[in-house]
């Protein structure tokens, strides 16, 4: 009714553990999936910044965001790193505004 699409933040393994591999989510309508796949904290725990490791779960066959790094230090800030699907409406809107550049969020004031 308000034009808000809910999202789920989880991983393949966590989904299995929490929901017993439930696959009924698509019956609730459109839901965005933000999954994480990291091998540990910091730069050494990063996985690829793409969706090549995604496997369907919970009845969801498409992911919109992937977190590929956690707890990395950037100029004294501890942050996580994410990659967004090029098919995402929010990424398309930003890319239209900035032509060839896609920027979602920033850390410094000149962004």
C-alpha positions, -999 to 999 in steps of 0.1 A, spaced: 0 0 0 29 24 7 51 13 -21 77 -3 2 93 -36 -7 105 -56 23 139 -73 22 156 -102 39 193 -101 50 207 -136 55 230 -163 41 222 -197 25 234 -215 57 216 -191 81 183 -194 61 185 -232 64 192 -231 101 166 -205 110 137 -217 87 145 -254 82 150 -246 45 115 -231 41 107 -222 5 74 -203 9 86 -167 8 76 -160 -28 40 -166 -19 41 -133 1 49 -113 -30 80 -94 -40 108 -95 -14 144 -83 -19 172 -106 -9 205 -92 6 227 -121 12 262 -123 28 290 -145 18 323 -138 36 351 -161 47 361 -141 78 367 -106 91 389 -81 72 404 -80 37 415 -117 39 379 -128 44 365 -112 12 348 -132 -15 343 -120 -51 324 -88 -55 298 -104 -78 269 -128 -76 287 -158 -91 285 -177 -58 247 -172 -54 225 -202 -51 188 -201 -48 172 -206 -14 139 -200 4 122 -199 -30 142 -169 -39 161 -172 -72 175 -137 -75 196 -116 -51 196 -78 -51 226 -71 -28 256 -92 -17 278 -84 12 313 -97 3 334 -82 31 329 -75 68 348 -54 94 373 -38 71 392 -7 81 390 23 58 407 54 71 399 45 107 363 35 99 352 -2 103 328 -10 76 312 -38 55 314 -39 17 284 -47 -6 278 -51 -43 244 -43 -58 227 -60 -87 227 -39 -119 190 -48 -123 181 -31 -90 157 -2 -95 177 20 -71 209 13 -89 193 20 -123 180 54 -110 214 64 -97 232 52 -129 208 74 -150 216 104 -129 254 99 -131 256 85 -166 283 58 -165 291 60 -128 272 40 -102 275 52 -67 254 40 -38 263 57 -6 296 73 4 319 79 33 334 113 27 317 147 23 327 152 -13 305 123 -25 
